Amino acid sequence: MREQITTALDALGLLLVAAGAGAAAGMVIGWAGLAVSGAVVLAGSVLAARTAGSERG
């Protein structure tokens, strides 16, 4: 149960960071700021996959 809560909080945190980055970039470059949000989520996903892979052995 603790792992599921931690995963949910990690996902929520990542989405909030992505939303903030996208909003900040959106003020400067407009709708292309959505690409920044996507890049943040993708980077977080890659990092999580690497971390999970290194924990498995």
C-alpha positions as a Markdown table, in Angstrom:
| # | Residue | x | y | z |
|---|---|---|---|---|
| 1 | Met | 0.0 | 0.0 | 0.0 |
| 2 | Arg | 2.8 | 2.4 | 0.9 |
| 3 | Glu | 4.4 | 1.9 | -2.5 |
| 4 | Gln | 1.2 | 2.7 | -4.3 |
| 5 | Ile | 0.8 | 5.9 | -2.4 |
| 6 | Thr | 4.4 | 6.9 | -3.0 |
| 7 | Thr | 3.9 | 6.2 | -6.8 |
| 8 | Ala | 0.7 | 8.3 | -6.9 |
| 9 | Leu | 2.4 | 11.2 | -5.1 |
| 10 | Asp | 5.4 | 11.0 | -7.4 |
| 11 | Ala | 3.1 | 11.1 | -10.4 |
| 12 | Leu | 1.2 | 14.1 | -9.0 |
| 13 | Gly | 4.4 | 15.9 | -8.3 |
| 14 | Leu | 5.7 | 15.3 | -11.8 |
| 15 | Leu | 2.5 | 16.5 | -13.3 |
| 16 | Leu | 2.6 | 19.7 | -11.2 |
| 17 | Val | 6.2 | 20.3 | -12.2 |
| 18 | Ala | 5.2 | 19.8 | -15.8 |
| 19 | Ala | 2.2 | 22.1 | -15.5 |
| 20 | Gly | 4.4 | 24.8 | -14.0 |
| 21 | Ala | 7.1 | 24.5 | -16.6 |
| 22 | Gly | 4.5 | 24.5 | -19.4 |
| 23 | Ala | 2.8 | 27.6 | -17.9 |
| 24 | Ala | 6.1 | 29.5 | -17.6 |
| 25 | Ala | 7.2 | 28.5 | -21.1 |
| 26 | Gly | 3.7 | 29.3 | -22.4 |
| 27 | Met | 4.0 | 32.9 | -21.3 |
| 28 | Val | 7.2 | 33.2 | -23.3 |
| 29 | Ile | 6.6 | 31.0 | -26.4 |
| 30 | Gly | 2.9 | 30.4 | -26.4 |
| 31 | Trp | 1.3 | 27.0 | -27.1 |
| 32 | Ala | 4.7 | 25.5 | -27.7 |
| 33 | Gly | 5.0 | 25.5 | -23.9 |
| 34 | Leu | 3.0 | 22.3 | -24.0 |
| 35 | Ala | 6.1 | 20.7 | -25.5 |
| 36 | Val | 8.0 | 21.7 | -22.4 |
| 37 | Ser | 5.4 | 19.9 | -20.3 |
| 38 | Gly | 5.7 | 16.8 | -22.4 |
| 39 | Ala | 9.5 | 16.9 | -22.1 |
| 40 | Val | 9.3 | 17.1 | -18.3 |
| 41 | Val | 6.9 | 14.1 | -18.2 |
| 42 | Leu | 9.0 | 12.1 | -20.6 |
| 43 | Ala | 12.2 | 12.8 | -18.7 |
| 44 | Gly | 10.5 | 11.8 | -15.5 |
| 45 | Ser | 9.3 | 8.6 | -17.1 |
| 46 | Val | 12.7 | 7.7 | -18.4 |
| 47 | Leu | 14.3 | 8.4 | -15.0 |
| 48 | Ala | 11.7 | 6.3 | -13.2 |
| 49 | Ala | 12.3 | 3.4 | -15.7 |
| 50 | Arg | 16.1 | 3.6 | -15.2 |
| 51 | Thr | 15.7 | 3.7 | -11.4 |
| 52 | Ala | 13.3 | 0.7 | -11.5 |
| 53 | Gly | 15.7 | -1.2 | -13.8 |
| 54 | Ser | 18.7 | -0.6 | -11.5 |
| 55 | Glu | 16.7 | -1.8 | -8.5 |
| 56 | Arg | 15.8 | -5.1 | -10.1 |
| 57 | Gly | 19.4 | -6.0 | -10.7 |
